[in-house]
């Protein structure tokens, strides 16, 4: 989790990022075909009639077979979903969210002053103990809401600490199972109270890694918060290596402290051959670097396929996405906390978060606005190692239908998500799960 930042000025940092314009779209006529192959069974085929993928001027019919976009003729007897000329855009991915902490759907919570991560973590415990609804119930409510707003996947962080045991992990796993038809979820065992400073946490992390419920092991500010960099990183990376899970570490430290931790993460990723299995979240030490310093660090991150995530908290703390991607660094966008003890704000709406990314980076041009949507859609998919939902043949049929003119307008106006499609199935309509 990240303490809420103070308001800051804005400037463009996404200039030069690739836009979604020109993405390949697989189209087919709605006329049935007698040449349907073995996978083109009518029961698994859907035609989304009269839609405009990526804002195409002329509506077309989009064919889905077995949950994937296909360029083949529509099979005879395929089901038809009317699109009504709506724009079709890739569903979004929330690469960093904390559903276990949320009070979403419950009574209003008045928050107390807090000045440090330790203060916020203590209030987490108080809130946890005061809630009548279980973690699984609260998380499910928030995650279901995210689906109705067009989220296809999320990486969910679950607190691991002596105060909770494995309760938060188990709650998120229950919510994940309930939404298996509509949402892809990765769970991170996250030591919010520290790994070393909270005795008993290391053993709980190992239990979580052994349980099969988590996909990744987390960490948090090894120097400034845990005050034991080598011990924390050695333990976290050791568990990842031993149990075949990934790593996702919260790094809020700026300046040399943050860079020291990042170098330690790079060294261990290389030493244990964990390429492609490590993510660093927030990474506030990168935005202030000179172009030369950033390029050197980004080259190491890209070579080892270490992913990064940002929640676009402010102009000075948002990651320089375009520059990082020039070096092959995967960068995803996330919600962070939603209506929890850390902040009354948040809504798990990734279109709104992509809008905020454009707002804090002061973008103006159509290609810059489209690039913000791309970070929310494809950036998170890249971080989670999911195939991009880009309408190309064989890609997942995960998309959202909205009434809008074009992609830049969607990013700015955030229209209602009329239909949300996951794996070719309509999973939400008019803001409600189907």
C-alpha positions in Angstrom: 0.0 0.0 0.0 1.0 3.6 -0.6 0.3 6.5 1.7 -1.9 9.0 -0.1 0.3 11.7 -1.7 -0.1 15.4 -1.6 -1.5 17.1 -4.8 1.3 17.9 -7.2 1.7 19.7 -10.5 1.4 17.7 -13.8 3.6 17.2 -16.9 3.6 14.8 -19.8 5.7 11.6 -19.3 3.9 9.3 -21.7 4.9 11.0 -24.9 6.2 8.6 -27.4 4.3 5.6 -26.0 2.8 3.4 -28.7 -1.0 3.9 -29.1 -3.6 1.3 -29.6 -4.4 2.7 -33.1 -3.6 0.2 -35.8 -4.2 -2.9 -33.7 -5.0 -5.9 -35.8 -8.7 -6.7 -35.7 -10.2 -10.0 -36.8 -13.6 -9.5 -38.5 -16.0 -11.8 -40.1 -19.5 -11.7 -41.7 -22.5 -12.7 -39.7 -23.7 -15.1 -42.5 -23.5 -18.7 -41.3 -21.0 -21.0 -43.0 -21.3 -24.7 -43.8 -17.5 -25.0 -43.4 -17.4 -25.0 -39.6 -14.5 -27.0 -38.3 -14.4 -29.2 -35.2 -13.8 -26.2 -32.9 -16.4 -24.1 -34.6 -19.3 -25.8 -32.7 -22.4 -23.6 -32.5 -22.6 -24.0 -28.7 -19.2 -22.4 -28.3 -19.6 -19.7 -31.0 -20.9 -16.2 -30.6 -21.3 -13.4 -33.1 -21.1 -9.9 -31.6 -23.1 -8.0 -34.3 -22.7 -4.4 -35.3 -19.7 -3.4 -33.1 -16.8 -1.1 -33.8 -13.5 -2.7 -32.5 -11.0 0.0 -31.5 -13.4 2.7 -32.7 -13.6 1.6 -36.3 -15.9 4.0 -38.3 -17.9 1.2 -39.9 -19.5 -1.4 -37.6 -18.7 -5.0 -38.2 -19.5 -8.5 -36.8 -17.0 -10.0 -34.5 -16.9 -13.8 -34.2 -15.8 -15.7 -31.1 -15.2 -19.4 -31.0 -14.3 -21.2 -27.7 -13.6 -17.9 -26.0 -11.2 -16.6 -28.6 -11.4 -14.1 -31.5 -11.4 -15.9 -34.9 -10.9 -14.7 -38.4 -12.8 -17.7 -39.7 -16.4 -17.5 -41.2 -19.1 -17.6 -38.5 -20.3 -21.1 -37.9 -23.9 -22.1 -38.6 -26.2 -21.7 -35.6 -23.9 -19.4 -33.7 -25.5 -17.3 -30.9 -25.8 -13.6 -31.7 -25.3 -10.7 -29.3 -26.4 -7.3 -30.7 -23.8 -4.6 -30.3 -25.9 -1.7 -31.5 -23.0 0.1 -33.1 -21.0 0.4 -29.8 -17.3 0.7 -29.6 -15.4 -2.4 -28.6 -12.2 -2.0 -26.6 -9.9 -4.5 -24.8 -10.8 -5.2 -21.2 -8.5 -3.8 -18.6 -6.1 -5.4 -16.1 -5.6 -4.2 -12.6 -2.0 -5.1 -11.9 -2.0 -3.9 -8.3 -4.9 -3.9 -5.9 -5.6 -4.8 -2.2 -9.2 -6.3 -2.1 -8.7 -7.8 1.4 -8.5 -4.4 3.0 -11.6 -2.9 1.5 -14.8 -1.7 3.2 -16.5 -1.5 -0.2 -20.3 -2.1 0.1 -20.3 -1.6 3.8 -20.9 1.3 6.2 -18.8 4.4 6.1 -15.6 4.3 8.1 -14.1 7.4 9.6 -10.3 7.3 9.5 -7.8 8.4 12.0 -4.7 10.5 11.4 -1.6 8.5 10.3 1.9 9.5 9.4 3.7 6.3 8.6 3.3 2.8 7.1 3.3 1.4 10.7 0.4 3.7 11.6 -1.6 2.7 8.6 -0.8 -1.0 9.2 -2.1 -0.7 12.8 -5.3 0.8 11.5 -5.6 -2.1 9.1 -5.8 -4.4 12.1 -8.4 -2.3 13.8 -10.5 -2.2 10.7 -10.1 -5.9 10.1 -11.4 -6.7 13.6 -14.3 -4.3 13.4 -15.7 -5.7 10.1 -18.8 -8.0 10.4 -18.3 -9.3 6.8 -15.6 -11.8 6.1 -12.6 -11.0 3.9 -14.0 -13.2 1.3 -17.3 -11.4 1.2 -15.8 -7.9 1.1 -13.2 -8.9 -1.5 -15.9 -10.6 -3.7 -18.0 -7.4 -3.6 -15.1 -5.3 -4.8 -13.8 -7.7 -7.3 -17.3 -8.3 -8.8 -17.7 -4.5 -9.1 -14.4 -4.4 -11.0 -15.7 -6.9 -13.4 -18.7 -4.8 -14.2 -16.4 -1.9 -15.0 -14.5 -3.9 -17.5 -11.6 -5.6 -15.6 -10.6 -8.9 -17.0 -7.8 -9.8 -14.6 -6.1 -8.5 -11.4 -3.1 -9.1 -9.2 -4.5 -9.0 -5.7 -2.3 -8.5 -2.6 -3.4 -10.2 0.6 -1.9 -9.2 3.9 0.2 -11.8 5.7 0.9 -11.0 9.4 0.5 -12.6 12.8 -2.6 -10.5 13.2 -4.3 -12.3 10.3 -2.6 -15.6 9.8 -3.7 -16.8 6.4 -7.2 -15.4 6.7 -6.7 -12.7 4.0 -5.1 -15.1 1.6 -7.9 -17.6 2.1 -10.6 -14.9 1.7 -9.1 -13.8 -1.6 -8.9 -17.4 -2.8 -12.6 -17.8 -2.0 -13.5 -14.7 -3.9 -11.3 -15.8 -6.8 -13.1 -19.1 -7.0 -16.5 -17.4 -7.0 -15.5 -15.2 -9.9 -13.6 -17.8 -11.9 -15.9 -17.4 -14.9 -15.4 -13.7 -15.1 -12.0 -12.7 -13.8 -8.4 -14.0 -13.8 -6.8 -13.4 -10.4 -3.2 -13.8 -9.1 -2.8 -13.6 -5.4 0.3 -12.1 -3.6 1.1 -13.0 0.0 2.0 -9.5 1.1 3.8 -8.8 4.4 2.3 -5.4 5.1 3.7 -5.3 8.6 7.2 -6.2 7.5 9.0 -9.5 7.1 11.6 -9.1 9.9 10.1 -6.5 12.1 6.9 -8.6 12.6 8.1 -11.9 14.2 6.2 -14.9 12.8 5.7 -13.4 9.4 8.4 -15.4 7.7 6.8 -18.7 8.8 3.4 -17.5 7.5 4.9 -16.5 4.2 6.3 -20.0 3.8 2.9 -21.5 4.8 1.3 -19.4 2.1 3.9 -20.4 -0.5 3.3 -24.1 0.4 -0.5 -23.8 0.4 -0.9 -23.5 -3.4 -3.2 -20.5 -2.9 -0.8 -17.8 -3.8 1.0 -17.1 -7.0 3.6 -14.7 -5.6 5.4 -13.8 -2.4 5.7 -10.1 -1.5 8.0 -7.8 0.4 8.0 -4.1 1.5 10.7 -1.5 1.8 13.5 -3.7 3.1 15.6 -0.8 4.2 13.4 2.0 5.5 10.6 -0.1 7.0 12.0 -3.6 7.7 15.5 -2.2 8.3 16.9 -5.6 7.1 17.4 -5.5 3.4 19.5 -8.6 2.9 17.5 -10.7 5.3 14.1 -9.8 3.8 15.2 -10.2 0.2 17.1 -13.4 0.8 14.0 -14.9 2.5 11.5 -13.7 -0.1 13.6 -14.7 -3.1 14.5 -18.0 -1.3 10.8 -18.9 -0.9 10.1 -18.0 -4.5 12.9 -20.2 -5.7 12.0 -23.1 -3.4 8.3 -23.2 -4.1 8.2 -22.0 -7.7 6.2 -18.8 -7.1 6.8 -15.3 -8.3 7.9 -12.2 -6.4 6.2 -8.8 -6.1 7.8 -6.3 -3.8 6.4 -2.9 -2.7 9.1 -0.3 -2.9 8.2 3.2 -1.8 11.7 4.4 -0.9 13.0 7.3 -3.0 16.6 8.3 -3.8 19.6 6.1 -3.0 17.6 3.9 -0.5 15.2 2.8 -3.2 18.0 2.3 -5.8 20.0 0.2 -3.4 17.0 -2.1 -2.9 16.3 -2.2 -6.6 19.9 -3.3 -7.3 19.5 -6.0 -4.6 16.4 -7.2 -6.4 18.2 -7.3 -9.7 21.2 -9.2 -8.2 19.0 -11.9 -6.7 16.8 -12.2 -9.9 20.0 -12.8 -11.9 21.6 -15.2 -9.3 18.5 -17.4 -9.0 17.5 -17.2 -12.7 14.1 -15.8 -11.8 13.8 -13.9 -15.1 10.2 -13.1 -15.9 9.0 -13.9 -12.4 9.7 -10.7 -10.5 7.7 -7.5 -10.2 8.5 -4.3 -8.2 5.5 -2.1 -7.3 5.4 1.7 -7.1 9.2 2.1 -7.4 9.3 5.8 -6.4 13.0 5.9 -6.8 12.9 5.8 -10.6 10.9 9.0 -11.6 13.5 11.4 -10.3 16.5 9.9 -12.2 18.2 11.6 -15.1 17.6 10.0 -18.6 21.1 8.5 -18.4 20.6 7.0 -15.0 17.1 5.7 -15.9 18.4 4.1 -19.1 21.1 2.2 -17.2 18.6 0.9 -14.6 16.0 0.1 -17.2 18.5 -1.9 -19.3 19.1 -4.2 -16.3 15.3 -4.5 -15.6 14.6 -5.2 -19.3 17.4 -7.8 -19.6 16.0 -9.7 -16.6 12.4 -9.2 -17.5 11.6 -7.6 -14.2 8.2 -6.0 -14.4 7.0 -2.7 -12.7 3.6 -1.4 -11.6 2.4 2.1 -10.9 -0.8 3.4 -9.5 -0.3 6.9 -11.0 -0.5 8.6 -7.6 1.0 12.0 -8.7 3.1 13.7 -11.3 6.3 13.2 -9.4 5.7 9.5 -8.4 4.2 8.0 -11.6 6.6 5.8 -13.5 8.0 7.1 -16.8 6.2 4.4 -18.8 7.3 5.3 -22.3 11.0 5.5 -21.4 10.9 2.2 -19.5 9.1 0.4 -22.4 11.8 1.6 -24.8 14.1 -0.8 -22.9 11.6 -3.6 -22.9 10.4 -3.1 -19.3 6.8 -4.3 -18.7 4.8 -1.7 -16.9 1.3 -2.2 -15.5 -1.3 0.0 -13.9 -3.2 -0.7 -10.8 -5.9 0.6 -8.3 -3.9 0.1 -5.1 -6.2 0.4 -2.0 -10.0 1.0 -2.3 -12.1 2.4 0.5 -9.8 1.0 3.2 -8.1 2.4 6.3 -5.5 4.0 4.1 -7.8 6.2 2.1 -11.6 6.8 1.6 -10.9 7.0 -2.2 -10.7 4.4 -4.8 -13.3 2.5 -6.9 -11.5 -0.4 -8.6 -12.5 1.1 -12.0 -9.5 0.7 -14.2 -10.9 3.0 -16.9 -10.9 5.7 -14.2 -7.4 4.8 -13.2 -6.2 5.1 -16.8 -8.0 8.5 -16.9 -6.0 9.5 -13.8 -2.8 8.4 -15.5 -3.6 10.8 -18.3 -4.6 13.5 -15.8 -1.4 13.4 -13.7 0.8 13.2 -16.8 -1.0 16.1 -18.5 -1.5 14.4 -21.8 -3.4 16.1 -24.6 -2.9 14.3 -27.9 -5.0 11.5 -29.1 -2.1 9.1 -29.3 -1.1 10.0 -25.7 -4.7 9.4 -24.5 -4.7 6.0 -26.3 -1.4 5.1 -24.7 -2.9 5.6 -21.3 -5.6 3.1 -22.1 -3.0 0.7 -23.5 -1.1 0.8 -20.2 -4.3 -0.1 -18.4 -5.2 -2.9 -20.9 -2.1 -4.4 -22.3 0.5 -3.2 -19.8 -1.1 -5.1 -16.9 -1.6 -8.2 -19.1 2.1 -8.1 -19.9 3.0 -7.9 -16.2 0.6 -10.8 -15.4 1.9 -12.8 -18.3 -1.5 -13.0 -19.9 -2.1 -12.9 -23.7 -3.1 -9.4 -24.9 -6.8 -9.1 -25.7 -6.1 -7.1 -28.9 -8.7 -8.6 -31.2 -6.1 -10.5 -33.2 -7.0 -14.0 -34.3 -6.6 -16.4 -31.4 -6.6 -13.6 -28.8 -8.9 -13.8 -25.7 -12.4 -12.5 -26.3 -12.1 -10.1 -23.4 -13.6 -6.8 -24.3 -16.0 -4.0 -23.3 -18.8 -2.5 -25.3 -19.6 1.2 -24.8 -21.4 4.0 -26.5 -18.6 6.4 -27.6 -17.1 7.9 -30.7 -13.4 6.9 -30.3 -10.8 5.6 -27.9 -9.4 9.0 -26.8 -13.0 10.1 -26.0 -13.5 6.9 -23.9 -10.4 7.7 -21.9 -11.6 11.2 -21.1 -15.4 10.7 -20.7 -15.3 7.2 -19.1 -18.7 6.2 -20.5 -20.9 3.4 -18.9 -19.7 -0.1 -19.6 -22.9 -1.5 -21.3 -21.6 -5.0 -21.8 -18.5 -6.7 -20.5 -17.3 -9.9 -22.3 -14.9 -12.4 -20.8 -13.8 -15.4 -22.8 -16.6 -14.7 -25.2 -19.3 -14.7 -22.5 -21.2 -11.6 -21.5 -20.4 -11.5 -17.8 -21.8 -8.0 -17.0 -24.5 -5.9 -18.5 -25.4 -2.3 -17.5 -23.2 -2.4 -14.4 -24.5 -5.7 -13.0 -23.0 -9.2 -13.1 -25.1 -11.5 -15.4 
